[in-house]
Amino acid sequence: MIATIRSLSKGGNGIVLLSEGVCFVPYVLPEETVEIEIFPYKKNLWKGELKKVIHPSPFRREPLCKFFGSCGGCNWQHISYEKQLEYKKEILLYNLKKITSFPIKDINLQLIASPHIVDFRSKVRFRIQNRKIGFLKKESHQLQEIDYCPIINQVSNQALSRARKSDLSSNELIIITNGQQVLTSQDEKDRYLDFFFSNFSFSINCNNFIQSNLFLLQTMLRLLTDFVSRIKPESVTELFSGAGFFSIPLARLCKRLFAYEIEPANIRTMHYNLKKNSVTNISIIQADLNQSPIKNSDLIVVDPPRGGISRKLAAQIASGCQAIAYFSCDSATFSRDLSYFLSKDFQLEKLFLIDNFPHCDHFEIFAQLKK
């Protein structure tokens, strides 16, 4: 069938309105006329497969990668980067309006683009099947073998090339880089890779979490520490603290910090980082935050998984502090959690859209809230 794309949805797909319901089509842009084949998905929902672009958008671009469309990673390489940023802003504002009923005109949203749109990934996880390395195809368990990826750093691509010639008996390959050096899951398990910032160093291994964009790590730290410096908390509670990337600079801006983390690998690395940076005012607490009580503090810093936080945890946060610093990588769950905090007398002071993920529909959000 021939259809016109109405807009882009959260998830990055184009929306086509059918008499039977809504159809989601990948690899298209708003206002394009396209030929698609449609398949039933759920009640009143359909999936579309792009067959031909009849009238392309002026913002359509040639993809950077020869695997685009078969690899399940990037889904927006066909869109100019400037337009990607506009669409991400529209998606965030739509979810804020729909889920929180927040007056859009009152939102002070600042958009921070990635300084580089290639070679930016700090960490990548490849799948290995039948001694081949790659990413899973879109909505599939089939492997798309990869020999080069333009969004990962050049030293990471070199590590990928070496790995393809090595023993591939495991089921995954993890590569992390600081831009100059690289560490892989094939290396010794007790090795660390060092990241250096203005007044501290941060070390991780392949089992630890790190924000994905090499060129926005310092920016995320600055946004957080500027907020903390302005409100001057005596105590801070940090939830989902990982290996201590935010913890170390935060500890130097308060008297006491309580860092909550559940993963043993992250906790071991955090202890290593605290010792390395001579930080002594952090208490590390291993806990499942869906079950455990948290310490009240002047400021609570939250950086949860994509699913956001439980209502029980949100209630503890709202009653246990005067200010919240909230990082999120999902606009829908962020909007849901923000709506709750707004109902508990918090005000949204500043909101940032940080484009950690060029060429796909994901982005990072940072919100500053005060009672």
VMD Tcl script that draws the C-alpha trace (Angstrom):
set ca {
  {0.00 0.00 0.00}
  {0.99 3.66 -0.46}
  {1.02 5.76 2.71}
  {2.18 9.08 4.12}
  {4.19 9.13 7.35}
  {2.51 11.31 9.94}
  {5.20 11.58 12.64}
  {7.85 9.61 14.54}
  {7.02 7.67 17.68}
  {9.02 6.82 20.77}
  {10.95 3.84 19.47}
  {11.96 5.70 16.33}
  {9.35 4.31 13.94}
  {7.14 6.32 11.65}
  {3.39 6.43 12.27}
  {0.82 5.68 9.60}
  {-2.90 6.01 10.44}
  {-5.01 3.17 9.06}
  {-8.76 2.64 9.24}
  {-7.94 -0.48 11.28}
  {-5.61 1.35 13.70}
  {-2.02 2.61 13.87}
  {0.88 1.20 11.85}
  {4.55 1.61 12.87}
  {7.11 1.72 10.05}
  {10.91 1.77 10.55}
  {13.48 3.76 8.52}
  {11.11 6.53 7.39}
  {10.64 10.25 8.08}
  {7.57 12.43 8.64}
  {5.73 13.57 5.49}
  {7.42 10.99 3.28}
  {5.25 9.09 0.82}
  {6.23 5.45 0.95}
  {5.21 2.03 -0.24}
  {4.82 -0.39 2.67}
  {3.60 -3.89 3.39}
  {1.60 -4.16 6.61}
  {1.27 -6.99 9.14}
  {-1.02 -7.29 12.18}
  {0.85 -6.82 15.47}
  {-1.58 -6.34 18.37}
  {-5.17 -5.18 18.68}
  {-5.51 -2.02 16.53}
  {-1.72 -2.00 16.00}
  {0.16 -2.93 12.85}
  {3.77 -3.18 11.71}
  {4.90 -1.92 8.34}
  {7.83 -3.01 6.21}
  {9.29 -0.30 3.99}
  {9.38 -1.35 0.34}
  {10.09 1.95 -1.42}
  {10.43 5.67 -0.67}
  {8.33 7.43 -3.30}
  {8.71 11.04 -2.15}
  {11.69 11.35 0.23}
  {12.03 13.97 2.94}
  {14.65 16.69 2.36}
  {16.16 15.53 5.64}
  {16.84 11.97 4.40}
  {20.55 11.12 4.24}
  {22.68 8.21 3.06}
  {23.43 5.96 6.06}
  {26.96 5.95 7.48}
  {27.12 2.19 7.81}
  {26.87 -0.59 5.23}
  {24.98 -2.71 7.79}
  {22.26 -0.13 8.46}
  {18.83 -1.70 8.10}
  {20.02 -5.23 8.80}
  {21.88 -4.52 12.06}
  {19.55 -3.98 15.01}
  {21.62 -1.14 16.46}
  {21.18 2.31 14.91}
  {17.71 3.10 13.52}
  {18.08 6.77 12.49}
  {21.16 6.87 10.26}
  {18.88 7.85 7.37}
  {18.07 11.19 9.07}
  {20.32 14.27 9.11}
  {21.80 14.81 12.55}
  {20.25 18.27 13.03}
  {16.81 16.80 12.31}
  {17.45 13.86 14.66}
  {17.84 16.38 17.48}
  {14.55 18.08 16.56}
  {12.68 14.78 16.54}
  {14.13 13.77 19.91}
  {13.00 17.07 21.39}
  {9.51 16.54 19.95}
  {9.32 13.02 21.42}
  {10.36 14.25 24.88}
  {7.93 17.18 24.84}
  {5.11 14.94 23.61}
  {5.60 12.48 26.49}
  {5.88 15.29 29.03}
  {2.62 16.78 27.81}
  {0.80 13.46 27.47}
  {1.96 11.80 30.70}
  {2.54 14.71 33.10}
  {0.12 17.31 31.69}
  {3.02 19.72 32.18}
  {2.48 23.06 30.40}
  {4.97 22.90 27.52}
  {5.44 26.67 27.52}
  {6.75 26.46 31.08}
  {9.49 23.93 30.31}
  {13.00 25.32 30.25}
  {14.46 22.60 28.00}
  {18.10 22.84 26.96}
  {19.34 20.56 24.18}
  {22.96 19.37 24.23}
  {24.16 17.79 20.98}
  {26.95 15.25 20.75}
  {30.21 16.98 19.71}
  {30.93 13.98 17.46}
  {28.49 11.71 15.65}
  {31.00 8.97 14.81}
  {33.63 7.25 16.99}
  {31.76 8.23 20.16}
  {30.84 4.98 21.95}
  {32.69 4.29 25.20}
  {31.40 0.72 25.54}
  {29.97 -1.80 23.10}
  {28.69 -5.34 23.57}
  {28.89 -7.69 20.57}
  {27.15 -11.05 20.31}
  {29.02 -14.16 19.18}
  {27.21 -16.96 17.36}
  {28.86 -19.81 15.47}
  {32.23 -18.10 15.96}
  {31.02 -14.91 14.26}
  {30.85 -11.46 15.92}
  {28.06 -8.95 15.38}
  {24.76 -7.51 16.57}
  {21.35 -9.11 16.49}
  {19.17 -8.11 13.58}
  {16.17 -5.90 14.33}
  {13.51 -7.83 16.31}
  {15.39 -11.07 15.70}
  {17.71 -13.58 17.33}
  {19.69 -13.88 14.10}
  {23.20 -12.43 14.02}
  {24.34 -9.73 11.61}
  {28.10 -10.24 11.40}
  {30.01 -6.95 11.79}
  {33.57 -6.19 10.70}
  {33.44 -2.40 11.30}
  {31.12 -0.02 13.18}
  {31.33 3.75 12.53}
  {29.90 4.82 15.89}
  {32.52 3.04 17.99}
  {35.98 4.48 18.52}
  {38.75 3.60 16.08}
  {40.75 1.73 18.72}
  {37.58 -0.25 19.46}
  {37.29 -1.17 15.79}
  {40.91 -2.30 15.87}
  {40.11 -4.46 18.91}
  {37.13 -5.89 17.02}
  {39.39 -6.78 14.11}
  {41.83 -8.58 16.42}
  {39.02 -10.42 18.17}
  {37.64 -11.76 14.89}
  {40.94 -13.57 14.38}
  {41.02 -15.02 17.90}
  {39.29 -17.78 19.85}
  {35.55 -17.06 19.77}
  {34.33 -19.68 22.20}
  {32.38 -17.24 24.41}
  {28.95 -15.85 23.53}
  {29.80 -12.14 23.69}
  {32.60 -9.62 23.25}
  {32.63 -6.42 25.33}
  {34.91 -3.54 24.37}
  {35.46 -0.35 26.39}
  {37.69 2.57 25.48}
  {38.76 5.94 26.86}
  {39.53 7.15 23.35}
  {43.19 6.15 23.35}
  {43.31 2.78 25.05}
  {41.03 -0.21 24.93}
  {40.02 -3.09 27.18}
  {38.04 -6.16 26.10}
  {36.31 -9.03 27.84}
  {38.98 -11.29 26.36}
  {41.64 -9.56 28.50}
  {42.55 -10.50 32.06}
  {39.56 -10.14 34.38}
  {41.33 -7.98 36.99}
  {42.40 -5.25 34.56}
  {40.96 -1.73 34.62}
  {40.73 1.06 32.07}
  {41.34 4.60 33.35}
  {39.39 7.75 32.49}
  {40.91 11.06 33.60}
  {38.91 14.16 34.45}
  {39.89 17.55 35.85}
  {40.50 16.49 39.44}
  {39.94 12.75 39.65}
  {40.39 9.49 37.76}
  {37.76 6.85 37.18}
  {38.50 3.20 36.43}
  {36.19 0.47 35.14}
  {36.36 -3.01 33.71}
  {34.12 -4.71 31.16}
  {31.59 -5.75 33.80}
  {30.87 -2.16 34.88}
  {28.40 0.41 33.60}
  {29.59 3.64 31.99}
  {27.67 6.34 30.12}
  {27.89 5.57 26.43}
  {29.20 8.79 24.84}
  {32.91 9.52 25.34}
  {32.47 13.18 24.46}
  {29.63 13.92 26.89}
  {31.01 12.33 30.08}
  {32.53 15.62 31.23}
  {29.36 17.50 30.27}
  {27.15 15.23 32.38}
  {29.49 15.66 35.35}
  {29.45 19.43 34.93}
  {25.65 19.65 34.81}
  {25.39 17.62 38.00}
  {28.16 19.35 39.95}
  {26.89 22.81 38.94}
  {23.50 21.92 40.43}
  {25.08 20.51 43.58}
  {27.35 23.54 44.00}
  {24.31 25.81 43.75}
  {22.23 24.05 46.41}
  {25.18 23.19 48.72}
  {23.86 20.00 50.35}
  {25.51 18.68 53.50}
  {24.43 15.12 52.68}
  {23.71 13.34 49.39}
  {22.05 9.99 48.67}
  {22.97 8.51 45.31}
  {20.80 5.71 43.90}
  {22.01 3.26 41.23}
  {25.56 4.53 41.75}
  {27.33 2.02 39.52}
  {31.12 2.09 39.85}
  {31.20 5.62 41.27}
  {31.41 7.88 38.21}
  {29.16 10.51 39.84}
  {30.01 9.51 43.42}
  {33.59 10.75 43.52}
  {33.00 14.36 42.36}
  {29.80 14.52 44.46}
  {31.67 13.44 47.60}
  {33.92 16.48 47.28}
  {30.89 18.78 47.39}
  {29.23 17.43 50.54}
  {30.07 16.13 54.00}
  {28.52 12.69 53.58}
  {27.38 10.60 50.63}
  {25.39 7.35 50.73}
  {25.85 5.33 47.52}
  {23.33 2.55 46.76}
  {24.17 -0.18 44.27}
  {23.11 -3.81 43.87}
  {25.67 -5.28 41.45}
  {28.74 -6.81 43.21}
  {31.00 -6.07 40.21}
  {30.14 -2.35 40.39}
  {30.64 -2.29 44.16}
  {34.09 -3.88 43.91}
  {35.12 -1.31 41.32}
  {33.68 1.56 43.36}
  {35.79 0.54 46.37}
  {38.81 0.55 44.03}
  {37.93 4.03 42.73}
  {37.38 5.50 46.20}
  {40.75 4.23 47.39}
  {42.47 5.43 44.23}
  {41.05 8.95 44.68}
  {41.48 9.05 48.50}
  {37.73 9.52 49.08}
  {36.67 8.64 52.64}
  {33.21 10.20 53.11}
  {31.18 7.71 51.03}
  {29.19 4.86 52.54}
  {28.50 2.14 49.95}
  {25.25 0.26 50.57}
  {24.44 -2.90 48.61}
  {20.67 -3.01 48.26}
  {17.75 -3.81 46.01}
  {16.15 -0.39 45.79}
  {12.74 -1.89 45.07}
  {12.83 -3.48 48.53}
  {15.13 -1.45 50.78}
  {14.69 1.83 52.67}
  {17.06 4.66 51.74}
  {18.81 7.35 53.75}
  {17.21 10.79 53.81}
  {19.52 13.53 52.52}
  {19.42 17.14 51.38}
  {19.83 15.91 47.77}
  {19.00 12.59 46.15}
  {20.67 11.70 42.85}
  {18.90 9.09 40.71}
  {20.21 7.35 37.58}
  {17.91 4.32 37.14}
  {17.64 1.68 34.41}
  {15.34 2.31 31.44}
  {12.29 1.16 33.40}
  {12.60 4.07 35.84}
  {11.79 3.67 39.53}
  {9.00 2.00 41.48}
  {6.26 4.08 43.09}
  {7.49 2.87 46.49}
  {10.98 4.22 45.80}
  {9.60 7.44 44.34}
  {7.63 7.98 47.55}
  {10.78 7.52 49.64}
  {12.67 10.00 47.47}
  {9.89 12.59 47.59}
  {9.63 12.45 51.38}
  {13.36 12.15 52.02}
  {14.98 15.22 50.42}
  {14.64 18.84 49.36}
  {16.17 18.44 45.89}
  {16.42 15.73 43.22}
  {18.92 15.28 40.39}
  {17.37 12.76 37.99}
  {19.13 11.17 35.00}
  {16.99 9.05 32.68}
  {17.39 7.28 29.34}
  {13.65 6.81 28.70}
  {11.29 9.72 28.13}
  {8.11 7.81 28.98}
  {9.22 6.41 32.35}
  {10.91 9.73 33.14}
  {7.65 11.58 32.46}
  {5.77 9.14 34.69}
  {8.24 9.63 37.57}
  {8.37 13.40 37.06}
  {4.58 13.56 37.23}
  {4.70 11.94 40.67}
  {7.37 14.33 41.98}
  {5.43 17.34 40.70}
  {2.41 16.09 42.65}
  {4.58 16.07 45.81}
  {5.43 19.78 45.69}
  {8.65 19.55 43.68}
  {9.27 22.08 40.94}
  {11.19 21.39 37.75}
  {13.98 23.98 37.69}
  {15.94 22.87 34.63}
  {15.63 20.12 32.07}
  {18.34 18.94 29.69}
  {18.14 16.64 26.67}
  {21.63 15.19 26.26}
  {22.19 13.37 22.98}
  {24.34 10.48 24.13}
  {23.06 8.34 21.25}
  {23.40 9.86 17.75}
  {21.73 7.88 14.95}
  {19.12 6.21 17.12}
  {15.98 7.42 18.86}
  {17.41 7.14 22.39}
  {18.66 10.11 24.41}
  {19.59 11.00 27.97}
  {17.55 13.35 30.16}
  {18.77 15.31 33.17}
  {16.26 17.04 35.43}
  {16.90 19.36 38.36}
  {14.03 19.50 40.88}
  {13.60 21.40 44.14}
  {10.81 21.60 46.72}
}
mol new
graphics top color blue
foreach p $ca { graphics top sphere $p radius 0.5 }
foreach p [lrange $ca 0 end-1] q [lrange $ca 1 end] { graphics top cylinder $p $q radius 0.2 }
display resetview
